[in-house]
Amino acid sequence: MPSLEQLLAQVGSHRDEMVEALSEMIRIPAIGPESGGSGELERSRYLRDILDHSKFDDVEMYDALDERVRLRLRPNIVARKKGRSDQTIWLVAHMDTVPPGDLNSWNTPPFSPRLVDGKLYGLGTEDNGQALIASMFAAETLMNMGVEFERSLGLVLVADEEAGNERGIQFLLKEGVFKPGDIMFVPDHGTPRGDEVEIAEKHILWLKFTVTGRQTHASRPDLGLNAMRVGSELITFLQDFLHRKYNARDALFNPDRSTFEPTKRLQTVGNVNTIPGEDIFYFDCRILPAYDVDAVRSDITAVLDIFEQKTGTKIKMETVQLTRSGPPSDLEGEGMKALRWAVQKVRGVEPRPVGIGGGTCANFFRLAGMNAYVWQTIDELAHTPNEYCVVDNLVDDAKVFAVVLAGLCCGSQFQA
């Protein structure tokens, strides 16, 4: 009977291989078409080749249609190790990244990974490369220990996480990949100490506003209707009104309240001496689960009606994205207990449950009635220049996942 210490030592022995695998993956861009990229196809081929040489019983591709990319597909990889039970313990990570942004802000090229002082720099090293490689090596190491699997083990590498998940985890849910009773681990949120387990997420609502007035020469504002001025007044009013009305607090979340933030604004006119006849701007709303998103939209619509009557403009609101919050995962569930015990054993900390305003694949599992737990150890550098992953975190996270999988899939076959 192998011991957990032997399992942890085996995971640690793959340190250099993990760094090499992550480095090779980072060299392959995986930016979505909405950001000018060609998707995850080439990266998925690299990862599929690794998995084809692993001890998974089957590795399948689930390709979602996307007319915007080459071959018109967005690949999702599903690998399974069959156990005596069909109930599956899943590790879920995403292949895609955001674009690098301003290249002048990077000290090294974002697609040329560089190891410096125990940190591997490159685009997507922390989001979500660290989790992806740690999950793969955790699973492979456990499968090489020669133990029987009571429950099945699953690994999912998804596309399209950074832009709504329609062709990623939502597609796989519609395809029936997962079953009621499965337990999900989604390493896509964390802290430098690894002391948080995300169990809940806020509603996400993105809104686009178009204010239409009447363009004119800036010397004759009386002949026009300044859409930008009305838009600015509307932004200020909406921020104040929504924060005052939806002012509940929930200590599980940080921040502990709903937020309604103006973010993106399009250029109005290209010169100084023209009064704009159109103003387009966006709000990013992260709303506590206790509130009804439809009620928020109805309140905003009522405000727009008042502004139209008051100013004479026409105001259109469009919902760009709406992701409703699923119920929180079970704090006393088997998955939470296994993860908490593993984090304590490997990292020596007691992780606390939290809720977040960001969105992960876990929320879609919760909406489907499954428990999903989000944990990893990161310096929180997602979407920033000079992103890196700490190699010690990469290895220790793999150890945590290996212990979780050993406990849930292999039961009492490991000595504590």
Secondary structure, 3 states (H helix, E strand, C coil): CCEHHHHHHHHHCCHHHHHHHHHHHHCCCCECHHHCCCCCHHHHHHHHHHHHCCCCCEEEEEEEECCCCHHHEEEEEEEEECCCEEEEEEEEEECCECCCCCHHHCCCCCCCCEEECCEEECCCHHHHHHHHHHHHHHHHHHHCCCCCCCEEEEEEEECCHHHCCCCCHHHHHHCCCCCCCCEEECCCCCECCCCEEEEEECEEEEEEEEEECECEECCCHHHCECHHHHHHHHHHHHHHHHHHHCCCCCCCECCCCCEEEEEEECCCCCCCCEECCEEEEEEEEEECCCCCHHHHHHHHHHHHHHHHHHHCCEEEEEEEEEECCCCCCCCCCHHHHHHHHHHHHHHCCCCEEEEECCCCCHHHHHHCCCEEEECCECCCCCCCCCCEEEHHHHHHHHHHHHHHHHHHHHHHHCEC
